Amino acid sequence: MGDKVRFTSSRKLDHLRICAEEPVERGDAGFGDIRFVHNALPECDMGRIDLSARFLDHVFSSPLFISAMTGGHPGTKDVNARLARAAERFGLGMGVGSQRAALENPDLADTFAVVRDEAPHAFLVANLGVVQLRDHGTEWAERAVGMIGADALAIHLNFLQEAIQPEGDHNAVGCFGAIEELCRDFKTPVIVKETGCGISAATARKCWGAGVRAIDIGGWGGTSWAAVESVRADKSPHAKDRVLKALGQDLSGWGIPTVVSLAEVLATGGPVIASGGVRTGLDVAKGLAFGADLCGMALPLLKPAMESDEALASTIDAIHRELTVAMFLTGSAGIAGLRRAPVSITGRTRQQIDKDNPARIRT
């Protein structure tokens, strides 16, 4: 195994450990500025509330999506297996982490392939960086999908993280053209996914025009990859890497808050996955009421996934319970009803949302 390939793999384990052990959440996703109007006469049975959702012609038992987290190092295989078992048990969709390491070194493919072994019926999303797509083309996209028997492929955009990584890819020229070419020829649905800085309306329009089938907004307000890379730089034995610590800290406030990004992207089309700072079942309810098709979580599921199947199942049960109660208290027997539930938006989030986008503000 070459040094570059080995480094890619070890970086994946670094990321997992830092996310689990260090305070890497930054900002305010905006969910606190959304309030439901309480329905004192909900006229529905909480015991019969239907959480089922649809996305890309697939039916899910729940709108909770297990967002991309890990893979690409032997030490990550058990976490992916546990997440996949939860996806199968609860009828959830699941995305895997960047598959670059396994595409560079096929010996690591089992750290990703395990998800299909453990979740034979789940909707699985493969994951490839846009720079790797540009550099390696459709061949790598096909290999990523085939590795896990994926139902869709996420092309992730992470240029803030790349800008701070000492080994990062700093050239974004040609990336949009690569997405256009992939969507033109690829049979598997393509999702464009940000990783913590959000997607603007202008970028969303370009993506829909390229033929993207869905957008995962990955907004600001949850795990900050600038903060993750800052921690990594601080722990590096190389002095030239440690100078990047301050850069990561300073730029951890960069991005479009999740709710603002959600409003912008929904104004251009759909379907949309709301992710970035989604931390509770109530946040999921707010994202769905705002118009998201699914709501993605990563960090809240990571620690229990590193602990046990039982801890992860308990966490998901708690999220579903809170979502169910929120739906009950808005008189929403299903997700379609929740999308009609009146909400009010206040504070900085309201100030940032385009005043010409009233469909996203229901009072």
MIKEZA-617820 format. One record per residue: z, x, y of N, C-alpha, C in turn; residue in one letter. Coordinates in pm, whole numbers, padded with zeros to 5 digits, always signed. Atoms other than C-alpha are relative to their C-alpha. Layout:
! MIKEZA-617820
ZXYZXYZXYa ...
***
This chain:
! MIKEZA-617820
+00000+00084-00119+00000+00000+00000+00000+00088+00124m +00006-00079-00122-00097+00140+00341+00118-00025+00091g -00114+00013-00091+00155+00196+00617-00010-00126+00085d +00017+00118-00084+00007-00082+00832+00034-00127-00078k -00028+00117+00084+00023-00334+00546+00149-00011-00027v -00144-00001+00027+00379-00231+00459+00078-00042+00123r -00069+00035-00124+00480-00265+00824-00010-00149+00029f +00017+00144-00021+00337-00616+00850+00100-00077-00085t -00092+00068+00092+00545-00720+00547+00145+00015+00045s -00139-00020-00041+00870-00563+00669+00032-00074+00129s -00020+00074-00124+00822-00726+01010+00035-00146-00029r -00030+00139+00036+00828-01068+00840+00147-00017-00037k -00142+00008+00036+01171-00997+00694+00087+00021+00123l -00073-00019-00126+01291-00867+01032+00009-00132+00077d +00003+00126-00074+01183-01195+01194+00094-00102-00061h -00085+00097+00069+01361-01403+00931+00147+00028+00029l -00141-00037-00021+01688-01214+00969+00042-00023+00145r -00034+00016-00142+01679-01216+01349+00016-00148+00034i -00009+00144-00029+01611-01591+01365+00126-00061-00059c -00118+00056+00067+01898-01658+01123+00131+00052+00060a -00126-00066-00037+02152-01421+01278+00020+00019+00151e -00011-00031-00143+02077-01376+01650-00025-00125+00085e +00025+00114-00090+02083-01619+01947-00138+00014+00066p +00139-00019-00047+01707-01649+02001-00061-00130+00056v +00050+00122-00062+01679-02002+02142+00009+00014+00152e +00005-00011-00146+01580-02024+02507-00054-00130+00059r +00060+00105-00080+01517-02294+02764+00039-00141-00039g -00026+00143+00015+01511-02673+02768-00131-00069-00035d +00123+00065+00045+01248-02858+02566-00028-00129+00075a +00019+00122-00078+01305-03170+02778+00044-00128-00067g -00040+00122+00069+01434-03412+02518+00122-00066+00064f -00116+00056-00067+01757-03454+02714-00036-00088+00118g +00044+00082-00113+01555-03609+02998-00064-00131-00044d +00054+00125+00053+01425-03888+02771+00115-00087-00048i -00103+00094+00044+01648-04191+02725-00065-00129-00048r +00045+00130+00050+01584-04495+02511+00073-00111+00074f -00065+00121-00050+01656-04840+02650+00065-00069-00119v -00072+00060+00113+01923-04982+02421-00039-00146-00019h +00032+00138+00035+01829-05303+02241+00124-00061-00065n -00125+00057+00049+02149-05505+02201-00024-00105-00108a +00037+00095+00105+01966-05756+01977-00124+00054-00073l +00116-00070+00058+01746-05533+01759-00083-00081-00098p +00075+00088+00089+01645-05808+01510-00077+00076-00110e +00057-00067+00117+01578-05567+01224+00116+00047-00089c -00099-00041+00100+01763-05452+00910-00003+00151-00012d -00004-00145+00003+01873-05090+00934-00025+00054-00141m +00019-00043+00139+01871-05068+00554-00144-00007-00047g +00141+00015+00042+01500-05152+00544-00097+00064+00100r +00087-00068-00096+01368-04936+00826-00092+00097-00074i +00104-00078+00067+01046-04764+00723-00031+00125+00082d +00024-00126-00070+01018-04395+00817-00139+00057-00028l +00129-00057+00040+00670-04348+00671-00091+00022+00120s +00089-00039-00108+00409-04181+00891-00133+00044-00057a +00134-00045+00040+00039-04092+00879-00044+00116+00088r +00052-00116-00073-00129-03768+00977-00118+00056-00079f +00121-00052+00065-00482-03649+00897-00028-00071-00132l +00032+00086+00116-00536-03938+00653+00097+00018-00117d -00102-00018+00104-00222-03849+00459+00124-00081+00038h -00121+00079-00024+00085-04071+00422+00123+00084-00037v -00125-00074+00020+00428-03908+00456+00116-00099-00008f -00120+00085+00009+00765-04055+00364+00082+00007+00127s -00076-00021-00123+00899-03925+00694-00087+00075+00100s +00075-00073-00102+00760-03796+01026+00053+00141+00024p -00053-00135-00014+00971-03480+00992-00093+00099-00069l +00089-00101+00054+00745-03179+00942+00075+00133-00005f -00063-00132+00015+00879-02848+00806-00094+00103+00059i +00089-00090-00071+00729-02606+01053-00004+00138-00063s +00020-00134+00055+00601-02259+00968+00119+00089+00029a -00113-00090-00018+00880-02011+00910-00023+00138-00055m -00009-00131+00061+00827-01731+00666-00099+00018-00114t +00087-00043+00108+00653-01555+00378-00054+00138+00031g +00061-00130-00023+00486-01219+00330+00089+00118-00030g -00090-00105+00045+00785-01021+00201+00073-00054-00123h -00069+00051+00119+00952-01042-00142+00131-00071+00031p -00127+00062-00036+01277-01132+00033-00010-00138+00059g +00019+00133-00058+01127-01450+00176-00040-00106-00103t +00054+00093+00101+01005-01607-00149+00096-00114-00029k -00097+00104+00036+01327-01795-00230+00013-00103+00111d -00010+00094-00112+01343-01948+00119-00119-00096-00002v +00119+00085+00006+00986-02075+00091+00007-00097-00117n -00012+00088+00117+01057-02213-00256+00095-00116+00028a -00099+00103-00032+01360-02401-00129-00057-00102+00099r +00062+00090-00097+01172-02545+00168-00104-00089-00068l +00103+00077+00070+00889-02653-00062+00062-00107-00089a -00067+00101+00084+01128-02828-00301+00049-00116+00086r -00043+00106-00091+01267-03019-00004-00118-00085+00044a +00120+00075-00039+00916-03115+00108-00042-00096-00111a +00037+00085+00113+00842-03249-00239+00100-00114-00019e -00105+00101+00022+01174-03432-00270-00002-00110+00105r -00010+00097-00110+01160-03601+00072-00136-00053+00045f +00133+00046-00041+00783-03654+00097-00041+00048+00137g +00029-00057-00131+00746-03423+00396-00123+00090-00005l +00100-00104-00013+00463-03205+00520+00068+00132+00028g -00060-00132-00017+00521-02831+00533-00108+00102+00036m +00086-00112-00032+00359-02531+00696+00065+00130-00041g -00055-00132+00033+00400-02171+00581-00017+00093+00119v +00013-00099-00105+00441-01867+00801-00134+00071-00007g +00125-00074-00003+00157-01634+00893-00027+00070-00132s +00035-00056+00130-00024-01527+00577-00068+00136+00009q +00066-00129-00021-00154-01203+00724+00045+00105-00101r -00050-00105+00089+00072-00983+00511-00058-00013-00139a +00052+00022+00134-00048-01142+00188-00152+00015-00006a +00144-00023-00003-00411-01128+00297-00032+00148+00003l +00015-00145+00001-00368-00757+00361+00041+00060-00133e -00051-00049+00128-00176-00708+00035+00019-00117-00095n -00007+00115+00091-00246-00965-00241+00124-00002-00088p -00123-00001+00081+00071-00852-00424+00108-00091+00060d -00098+00085-00067+00262-01061-00168-00038-00148-00001l +00049+00139-00003+00063-01380-00228+00098-00097-00063a -00092+00093+00067+00332-01524-00456+00110-00048+00092d -00102+00047-00095+00572-01547-00160-00047-00124+00074t +00058+00121-00058+00336-01814-00028-00040-00101-00109f +00049+00088+00106+00185-01954-00350+00112-00082-00063a -00115+00071+00058+00535-02057-00461+00015-00139+00059v -00019+00131-00062+00522-02348-00216-00080-00108-00072v +00076+00099+00075+00246-02522-00410+00058-00020-00140r -00066+00014+00130+00425-02450-00738+00117-00096+00009d -00121+00081-00016+00739-02618-00605-00028-00136+00064e +00034+00127-00068+00564-02894-00409-00143-00040-00036a +00138+00028+00046+00262-03004-00615-00066-00116+00072p +00058+00118-00064+00217-03329-00419+00010+00003+00152h -00025-00002-00144+00316-03223-00066-00126+00039+00078a +00104-00040-00095+00083-03188+00232+00038+00137+00054f -00033-00137-00038+00077-02811+00287-00103+00054+00099l +00085-00055-00105-00060-02626+00588+00004+00153-00008v +00013-00145-00001-00184-02268+00557+00006+00050+00144a -00028-00053-00133-00141-02031+00852-00067+00136+00018n +00070-00123-00030-00362-01763+01003-00002+00019+00151l +00004-00029-00142-00342-01592+01342-00142-00001+00053g +00134+00011-00058-00633-01645+01578-00068+00137+00010v +00059-00134-00006-00682-01268+01614-00054+00041-00137v +00048-00031+00135-00708-01228+01237-00124-00084-00034q +00119+00083+00021-00954-01519+01232-00121+00065+00069l +00111-00065-00072-01166-01345+01495-00048+00125-00072r +00035-00129+00058-01154-01013+01315-00054-00010-00143d +00037+00007+00142-01202-01134+00956-00081-00123-00036h +00087+00114+00019-01378-01466+00992+00044-00100-00105g -00027+00111+00091-01404-01758+00754+00054+00046-00135t -00049-00049+00130-01336-01541+00449+00152-00003-00008e -00147+00002+00002-00971-01495+00543+00053-00143+00009w -00044+00140-00009-00942-01863+00636-00006-00065-00138a +00013+00057+00134-01068-01962+00292+00105+00056-00095e -00102-00062+00087-00834-01716+00121+00140-00054+00031r -00130+00054-00039-00536-01847+00319+00019-00140-00058a -00007+00135+00054-00613-02205+00216+00013+00003-00151v -00004-00008+00146-00677-02111-00145+00131+00053-00054g -00125-00062+00045-00354-01911-00169+00108-00104-00030m -00105+00101+00020-00140-02226-00143-00058-00137-00032i +00062+00131+00023-00391-02500-00222+00024-00092+00117g -00039+00070-00122-00353-02612+00139-00088-00121+00028a +00070+00120-00044-00452-02949+00280-00055+00015+00141d +00045-00028-00136-00504-02807+00630+00029+00146+00030a -00021-00139-00042-00518-02470+00806+00041+00002+00146l -00044-00019-00138-00318-02387+01118-00047+00137+00048a +00033-00125-00067-00463-02124+01348+00102+00018+00111i -00108-00010-00097-00165-01996+01539-00036+00092+00117h +00019-00071-00126-00170-01875+01898+00135+00055+00043l -00131-00060-00030+00108-01629+01978-00013+00121+00092n +00032-00116-00082-00014-01408+02259+00118+00053+00080f -00120-00055-00063+00324-01383+02433+00068+00096-00095l -00062-00087+00100+00472-01240+02114-00082+00128-00018q +00085-00117+00018+00173-01010+02069+00012+00096+00118e -00008-00083-00119+00208-00886+02427+00125+00086+00002a -00127-00072-00002+00566-00774+02363+00014+00092-00120i -00008-00085+00118+00526-00631+02013-00065+00136+00028q +00062-00132-00018+00464-00254+02021-00127+00014-00082p +00117-00006+00087+00212-00308+01741-00089-00123+00020e +00067+00128-00019+00081-00636+01888-00148+00013+00033g +00142+00009-00034-00281-00742+01932-00012-00050+00144d +00003+00031-00142-00347-00739+02305-00137-00043+00051h +00136+00038-00040-00714-00837+02308-00029-00141-00051n +00027+00139+00039-00782-01213+02310-00147-00038+00015a +00142+00029-00020-01156-01185+02379-00063-00044-00132v +00071+00048+00118-01362-01388+02133+00079-00094-00089g -00083+00084+00087-01074-01591+01990-00044-00147+00003c +00044+00139-00006-01196-01927+02117-00131-00019-00075f +00125+00007+00074-01543-01859+01981+00023+00000-00150g -00031-00003+00143-01387-01783+01643+00049-00136-00048a -00047+00135+00036-01214-02123+01643-00118-00095-00006i +00120+00084+00001-01541-02294+01734-00081+00021-00127e +00080-00031+00119-01723-02118+01452+00068-00052-00126e -00073+00048+00117-01452-02201+01199-00012-00150-00013l +00004+00146+00005-01444-02570+01289-00140-00052-00033c +00137+00043+00026-01822-02590+01267-00034+00005-00149r +00041-00024+00138-01840-02464+00909+00107-00032-00105d -00113+00007+00094-01497-02524+00753+00024-00143-00045f -00023+00134+00053-01431-02821+00526+00145-00044+00014k -00142+00032-00012-01051-02804+00549+00034-00029+00146t -00038+00029-00139-00901-02967+00862+00069+00118+00068p -00057-00112-00076-00813-02711+01130+00097-00054+00105v -00104+00032-00099-00494-02739+01336+00019+00123+00087i -00037-00109-00089-00435-02524+01643+00148-00013+00030v -00147+00003-00011-00068-02426+01672+00048+00109+00095k -00070-00099-00082+00122-02258+01954+00134+00033-00067e -00121-00047+00068+00439-02069+01866+00119+00011+00094t -00117+00002-00086+00676-02142+02153-00029+00001+00149g +00035+00003-00142+00484-02144+02482-00072-00127+00041c +00063+00127-00032+00323-02488+02461-00150+00011+00022g +00145+00010-00021-00036-02603+02509-00024-00094+00117i +00031+00080-00118-00175-02734+02835-00111-00099-00030s +00109+00096+00015-00416-03022+02883-00135+00071-00004a +00128-00071-00005-00696-02779+02967-00030+00070-00133a +00019-00067+00129-00645-02578+02649-00025-00102-00110t +00020+00105+00101-00616-02896+02444-00142-00053+00002a +00137+00051-00010-00949-03024+02575-00099+00098-00062r +00087-00100+00061-01114-02696+02475+00010-00006-00153k -00020+00004+00145-00964-02724+02127-00066-00122-00062c +00067+00120+00053-01079-03083+02073-00151+00019+00004w +00143-00023-00013-01422-02983+02197-00054+00095-00104g +00041-00095+00103-01432-02702+01944-00003-00064-00139a -00001+00067+00129-01373-02950+01662+00132+00005-00073g -00133-00002+00061-01002-02899+01598+00042-00142-00036v -00037+00133+00046-00859-03192+01400+00139-00043+00048r -00135+00033-00047-00499-03174+01531+00055+00118+00078a -00067-00105-00078-00275-02979+01768+00150-00006-00026i -00145-00016+00010+00078-02854+01704+00042+00074+00127d -00017-00052-00136+00207-02796+02057+00090+00123+00008i -00088-00116-00001+00485-02544+01978+00050+00033+00139g -00039-00015-00139+00642-02591+02320+00120+00090+00023g -00113-00083-00041+00900-02389+02512+00128-00083-00002w -00129+00069+00003+01264-02479+02459+00070+00012-00134g -00063-00023+00130+01338-02372+02103+00009+00149-00026g +00000-00143+00033+01305-02038+01926-00099+00072+00091t +00084-00080-00088+01168-01780+02170-00041+00126-00074s +00046-00121+00067+00951-01517+02006+00005+00120+00094w -00026-00110-00093+00986-01312+02322+00142+00053-00022a -00138-00040+00026+01362-01311+02255+00011+00071-00135a -00001-00063+00132+01303-01229+01887-00051+00144+00009v +00056-00135-00012+01084-00932+01978+00088+00090+00086e -00095-00078-00080+01340-00823+02238+00111+00056-00089s -00102-00046+00094+01605-00805+01966-00055+00108-00092v +00063-00098+00087+01364-00622+01738-00016+00134+00071r +00020-00123-00076+01285-00371+02012+00132+00074+00020a -00131-00061-00023+01655-00313+02078+00052+00070-00124d -00048-00058+00126+01718-00235+01712-00092+00110-00053k +00096-00099+00046+01418-00006+01679+00055+00142+00017s -00043-00139-00015+01488+00365+01616-00087+00078+00097p +00094-00069-00088+01198+00452+01846+00027-00038+00146h -00031+00024-00141+01279+00489+02216-00113-00074+00069a +00113+00066-00065+00929+00377+02314-00003-00150-00028k -00009+00142+00031+00993+00043+02141+00113-00066+00077d -00118+00059-00065+01333-00010+02303-00026-00036+00146r +00029+00036-00139+01180-00019+02651-00057-00141+00009v +00053+00136+00002+01025-00351+02545+00110-00106-00002l -00111+00096+00004+01371-00510+02521+00005-00083+00128k -00008+00072-00129+01379-00599+02893-00120-00090+00020a +00121+00082-00014+01021-00726+02883+00016-00131-00076l -00022+00121+00079+01111-00969+02607+00102-00093+00064g -00103+00082-00067+01422-01086+02792-00058-00070+00122q +00054+00057-00123+01234-01138+03118-00099-00112-00027d +00104+00097+00029+00953-01334+02954+00043-00110-00097l -00047+00107+00090+01170-01551+02731+00002-00136+00070s +00009+00126-00074+01148-01814+03006-00142-00047+00023g +00142+00033-00021+00768-01826+02990-00043-00113-00092w +00057+00103+00085+00598-02140+02866+00009-00140+00061g +00001+00141-00040+00543-02514+02899+00105-00073-00084i -00101+00071+00080+00847-02722+02796-00065-00101-00095p +00061+00079+00106+00782-02919+02481-00041-00140+00044t +00032+00137-00039+00797-03269+02630-00114-00003+00101v +00108-00007-00098+00572-03168+02920-00131+00031-00071v +00120-00032+00077+00324-03009+02681-00046-00118-00083s +00034+00118+00080+00338-03318+02460-00073-00102+00086l +00066+00095-00090+00248-03539+02757-00141+00046+00034a +00132-00052-00037-00040-03312+02856-00099-00011-00114e +00092+00000+00114-00188-03284+02508-00035-00142-00041v +00028+00139+00038-00152-03655+02428-00095-00067+00097l +00092+00057-00098-00342-03734+02746-00145+00037-00030a +00135-00048+00031-00641-03551+02596-00049-00045-00136t +00041+00039+00134-00641-03677+02238+00112+00013-00101g -00097-00009+00107-00467-03656+01902-00072+00011-00133g -00146+00007+00017-00323-03636+01644+00072+00127+00045p -00081-00106-00056-00038-03418+01766+00131+00013-00077v -00134-00030+00052+00265-03251+01609+00083+00052+00116i -00093-00048-00103+00556-03213+01852+00096+00098-00064a -00093-00101+00050+00745-02891+01786+00042+00089+00115s -00056-00084-00104+00954-02649+01986+00127-00062+00055g -00126+00056-00048+01322-02727+02038+00035-00136-00055g -00038+00125+00067+01326-03033+01812+00120+00034-00088v -00122-00044+00066+01682-03010+01689+00075-00111-00074r -00076+00111+00058+01806-03357+01586-00094-00115-00037t +00076+00122+00029+01692-03688+01446-00031-00078+00125g +00026+00068-00126+01723-03828+01797-00117+00065+00073l +00116-00068-00058+01481-03562+01922-00129-00045-00068d +00117+00047+00074+01240-03667+01647-00039-00139+00050v +00027+00135-00048+01273-04030+01759-00066+00002+00137a +00055-00009-00136+01200-03933+02120-00143+00053-00003k +00135-00053+00011+00897-03727+02023-00098-00105-00051g +00084+00106+00054+00757-04016+01819-00022-00111+00102l +00012+00104-00102+00829-04269+02094-00095+00043+00110a +00088-00053-00103+00642-04044+02332-00146+00000-00045f +00137+00007+00051+00337-04054+02105-00037+00101-00106g +00031-00099+00104+00362-03764+01858-00019-00069-00134a +00023+00053+00135+00239-03826+01504+00104+00052-00098d -00107-00062+00077+00487-03585+01343+00081+00086+00094l -00084-00090-00079+00775-03374+01474+00043+00116-00089c -00027-00117+00082+00816-03020+01349+00131+00067+00032g -00124-00076-00013+01140-02833+01290-00009+00127-00083m -00007-00125+00074+01194-02473+01186+00145+00052-00003a -00131-00065-00004+01518-02308+01300+00114-00085-00056l -00110+00078+00055+01750-02603+01218-00001-00007-00153p +00011+00005+00145+01621-02590+00859+00011+00138-00064l +00003-00134+00055+01617-02212+00821+00133+00041-00063l -00130-00044+00053+01989-02144+00781+00039-00074-00127k -00031+00067+00126+02048-02419+00522-00096+00040-00112p +00096-00042+00103+01730-02307+00341+00036+00136-00055a -00044-00130+00048+01876-01959+00316+00127-00011-00083m -00128+00020+00071+02197-02107+00171-00020-00063-00137e +00013+00070+00128+02109-02361-00100-00087-00123+00015s +00075+00125-00001+01900-02662-00198+00086-00114+00052d -00091+00108-00039+02204-02881-00144+00022+00001+00152e -00021-00008-00145+02265-02753+00211-00122-00047+00076a +00123+00042-00066+01902-02807+00303-00018-00151-00011l +00013+00145+00018+01896-03159+00156+00097-00075+00089a -00100+00064-00085+02215-03246+00343-00044+00000+00147s +00049-00009-00137+02061-03127+00672-00111-00101+00025t +00111+00094-00015+01746-03333+00619+00052-00143-00004i -00060+00133+00004+01953-03638+00523+00062-00037+00135d -00064+00026-00130+02147-03605+00849-00104-00029+00108a +00108+00023-00096+01824-03584+01052-00058-00139-00020i +00056+00133+00029+01685-03892+00878+00097-00111+00038h -00100+00102-00034+02009-04083+00929+00000-00025+00151r -00001+00016-00146+02007-04018+01304-00129-00065+00048e +00127+00063-00035+01638-04109+01329+00004-00148-00031l -00008+00141+00042+01704-04432+01141+00086-00081+00096t -00089+00071-00094+01993-04527+01370-00070-00020+00135v +00072+00013-00127+01781-04458+01679-00106-00110-00008a +00100+00105+00017+01507-04679+01541+00065-00138-00004m -00073+00127+00008+01758-04954+01460+00042-00048+00139f -00053+00037-00132+01906-04946+01812-00110-00025+00103l +00113+00038-00086+01559-04984+01964-00077-00118-00058t +00067+00112+00064+01466-05268+01731-00133+00037-00063g +00126-00050+00057+01198-05057+01561+00010+00004-00152s -00004+00004+00146+01141-05146+01196-00085+00109-00063a +00088-00106+00048+00879-04870+01163-00042+00088+00115g +00041-00094-00102+00719-04583+01349-00087-00066+00107i +00085+00069-00098+00463-04811+01514+00086-00073+00103a -00090+00068-00092+00748-05014+01664+00071+00098+00093g -00068-00100-00082+00922-04700+01786-00090+00047+00114l +00092-00043-00105+00609-04603+01979-00008-00101+00114r +00000+00102-00105+00644-04930+02171+00136-00014+00067r -00136+00012-00054+01014-04882+02243+00005+00052+00143a -00007-00046-00140+01090-04856+02616+00088+00123+00014p -00077-00121-00029+01207-04515+02735-00007+00027+00150v +00006-00047-00138+01291-04367+03071+00003+00152-00001s +00007-00146-00010+01220-04009+03176+00053+00040+00136i -00067-00038-00123+01432-03836+03435-00009+00151+00020t -00022-00142-00021+01506-03497+03583-00125+00084+00015g +00107-00097-00016+01289-03189+03578-00122-00035-00084r +00112+00035+00086+01079-03320+03292-00091-00101+00069t +00081+00100-00072+00968-03621+03493-00076+00064+00115r +00065-00067-00112+00891-03397+03789-00123+00078-00044q +00109-00085+00047+00666-03178+03578-00116-00078-00062q +00106+00079+00063+00473-03456+03405-00093-00055+00108i +00101+00043-00096+00153-03545+03586+00025-00145+00042d -00024+00136-00050+00211-03849+03806-00117-00093-00031k +00116+00082+00035-00137-03968+03707-00006-00031-00148d -00003+00022+00144-00028-03998+03344+00106-00103-00034n -00108+00097+00014+00181-04318+03357+00016-00054-00140p -00010+00050+00136+00108-04407+02995+00111+00068-00076a -00105-00074+00071+00365-04146+02895+00139-00035+00055r -00129+00037-00057+00639-04298+03113+00014-00152-00009i -00018+00146+00018+00753-04638+02991+00144-00036+00036r -00136+00039-00040+01046-04800+03166+00015-00151-00011t 
***
